[in-house]
Amino acid sequence: MWYMLPTWIRPLGLAEHLIVGGVLAALLAALGTPTLARVVAVAAVGVAHELGDGDFTRAQGAPWNGILDTLAFLPVPLLWWLL
């Protein structure tokens, strides 16, 4: 399946974003942050990170590169919120 993806999508990079989003969600949970606030905070960190990287504007595959990377931050906090 990975061989069918465009070259600007790196599975390792998506996994890194997933781990960072999960760790940030866990840290916020340990601090007692409400679940919706965790989702919003992790999304904000993801957007800020991708804006800094230029993935929404100038990177190969922009703006989809930035959108996909931002979404990669969110599975852990979203699942936490839904469960």
Secondary structure, 3 states (H helix, E strand, C coil): CHHHCCCCCCHHHHHHHHHHHHHHHHHHHHCCCCHHHHHHHHHHHHHHHHHHHCCCCCCCCCCHHHHHHHHHHCHHHHHHHHC
